[in-house]
Amino acid sequence: MKRVDDFRLRLGKHELVPIMIGGMGVDISSVDLAVEVARLGGVGHISDAMIKTVSDRRYKTKFVKEKLALYKYNVENEDKSAVKFDLGKLVEATRLHVEEAMSRKTGSGLIFINCMEKLTMNAPKETLKVRLEAAMDAGIEGITLAAGLHLGSFALIEEHPRFRDVQLGIIVSSVRALQLFLKKSMRTGRLPDYIVVEGPLAGGHLGFGMDWAQYDLATIVAEVIQFLKNEHLDIPVIPAGGIFTGSDATAFLESGAAAVQVATRFTVSEECGLPDKVKQEYFKASEDDIEVNQISPTGYPMRMIKSSPGIGDGIRPNCEAYGYLLDANGKCAYVTSYNRELALHPGVRKISVMDKTCLCTHMRNFDIWTCGYLTYRLKDTTRKAADGSYQLLTAEHIFKDYQFSTEQKIALPE
Ligand SMILES: Cc1cc2nc3c(=O)[nH]c(=O)nc-3n(C[C@H](O)[C@H](O)[C@H](O)COP(=O)(O)O)c2cc1C
């Protein structure tokens, strides 16, 4: 009987254990986690989501305070178009984070960064270019382009000296999205080095509508593999979303996938960036506690635990400090919803906003508990203590369980 360890992922000159841990913003897929996965021979991701606040927390910078001080005058203003990111500071924050990861890296694995196009940052092209180039300058080994179609992203960085040396991957949820991307990026004479195919059971934002349950990862992966074959394109395909056991992963590898991308099982690892008390919420969640809703201002459906403190919260928008979701015109759907509720409830001190959430503030504070569909199975991957709490796992334990287990077995910790 085959297991994941019988396969290898080839990326450039690298030969890897075919397990990639997906990017999880904001700093949920931490440097600690990525470094550990690289040591074990797989591919780890850090994320550049809200990089300045991550830098402040991790490297004692003061980027958020400085930005807020600069734009404080605008806090009560509905129009956020004046609130811009300082590109030099964006470079600095990205550099600090990537250098921390790369300087600690050991082993034969790789460390990539997850860059979401939907972080439009009130100047989508300029900020994305800076983010991608700064990560390459700081030595990142690969970039996974996520959350958005990224049709122009390759062209943004084609002049960079590392454009052809860094591993560049995309996340898609359909053949159609892949076709669009390939058509557009063909002009740069460079294809992606890998394609993550993310199905409807993933955590974070989904590349589907609210009809996500109609779709099935295995079917989409088969379509993508067939499409690439028809086009005579040899690009590794990496399925993601709901791959919970080594056997689940092996089934994909046997049907032509080059690796798998997984995330949910690592949310309860010691190395994961979530606070320990939030990790317990992930363990405790039952199937009914998890929903896909439309409260993300990005417009994409997002999966989360229903009791996330951020849901329904009517906090004043924090764009002067953060502002990662402001579009090219300085607009965010949460700001619109917040102002509507404010106008409807004059004089009320604490309003509630149900249809959208201030994703920046709540992700930064770990108050939106985004998760994969199979989060309710995490409790079966560990032991429960007498006080009702669940034992955290090491990333090594989870990684090796994926790598070596068979017959749908999940190894419990010592
Ligand atoms: C807590 C959490 C946060 C996530 N955040 C991101 C993100 O910032 N960017 C992204 O591209 N994918 C994100 N994802 C998706 C994962 O990278 C991954 O593709 C997917 O969750 C894999 O499915 P699994 O969780 O069922 O293993 C997130 C997933 C989780 C569980």
The ligand as a Tripos MOL2 file, in Angstrom:
@<TRIPOS>MOLECULE
LIG
   31    33     1     0     0
SMALL
NO_CHARGES

@<TRIPOS>ATOM
      1 C1         -6.8950   29.5180    9.2970 C.3       1 LIG1
      2 C2         -6.7160   29.5200    7.8120 C.ar      1 LIG1
      3 C3         -6.3010   30.6890    7.1760 C.ar      1 LIG1
      4 C4         -6.0950   30.7040    5.8030 C.ar      1 LIG1
      5 N1         -5.6320   31.8500    5.2140 N.ar      1 LIG1
      6 C5         -5.2850   31.8380    3.8950 C.ar      1 LIG1
      7 C6         -4.6460   32.9550    3.3080 C.ar      1 LIG1
      8 O1         -4.3620   33.9590    3.9710 O.2       1 LIG1
      9 N2         -4.3390   32.8920    1.9920 N.ar      1 LIG1
     10 C7         -4.6130   31.7750    1.2370 C.ar      1 LIG1
     11 O2         -4.3040   31.7550    0.0420 O.2       1 LIG1
     12 N3         -5.2040   30.6950    1.7740 N.ar      1 LIG1
     13 C8         -5.5290   30.6950    3.0810 C.ar      1 LIG1
     14 N4         -6.0600   29.5620    3.6540 N.ar      1 LIG1
     15 C9         -6.2270   28.3430    2.8050 C.3       1 LIG1
     16 C10        -5.0650   27.3730    2.9880 C.3       1 LIG1
     17 O3         -3.8430   27.9390    2.5930 O.3       1 LIG1
     18 C11        -5.2470   26.0300    2.2690 C.3       1 LIG1
     19 O4         -5.1810   26.1270    0.8770 O.3       1 LIG1
     20 C12        -6.5170   25.2720    2.6120 C.3       1 LIG1
     21 O5         -7.0660   25.6250    3.8330 O.3       1 LIG1
     22 C13        -6.2220   23.7870    2.5770 C.3       1 LIG1
     23 O6         -7.3170   23.0390    3.0070 O.3       1 LIG1
     24 P1         -7.3700   22.3850    4.4780 P.3       1 LIG1
     25 O7         -7.3710   23.5080    5.4280 O.co2     1 LIG1
     26 O8         -8.6660   21.6130    4.4580 O.co2     1 LIG1
     27 O9         -6.1740   21.4810    4.6460 O.co2     1 LIG1
     28 C14        -6.3120   29.5310    5.0330 C.ar      1 LIG1
     29 C15        -6.7320   28.3610    5.6900 C.ar      1 LIG1
     30 C16        -6.9330   28.3430    7.0530 C.ar      1 LIG1
     31 C17        -7.3630   27.0560    7.7110 C.3       1 LIG1
@<TRIPOS>BOND
     1     1     2 1
     2     2     3 ar
     3     2    30 ar
     4     3     4 ar
     5     4     5 ar
     6     4    28 ar
     7     5     6 ar
     8     6     7 ar
     9     6    13 1
    10     7     8 2
    11     7     9 ar
    12     9    10 ar
    13    10    11 2
    14    10    12 ar
    15    12    13 ar
    16    13    14 ar
    17    14    15 1
    18    14    28 ar
    19    15    16 1
    20    16    17 1
    21    16    18 1
    22    18    19 1
    23    18    20 1
    24    20    21 1
    25    20    22 1
    26    22    23 1
    27    23    24 1
    28    24    25 2
    29    24    26 1
    30    24    27 1
    31    28    29 ar
    32    29    30 ar
    33    30    31 1
@<TRIPOS>SUBSTRUCTURE
     1 LIG1         1 GROUP 0 **** ****
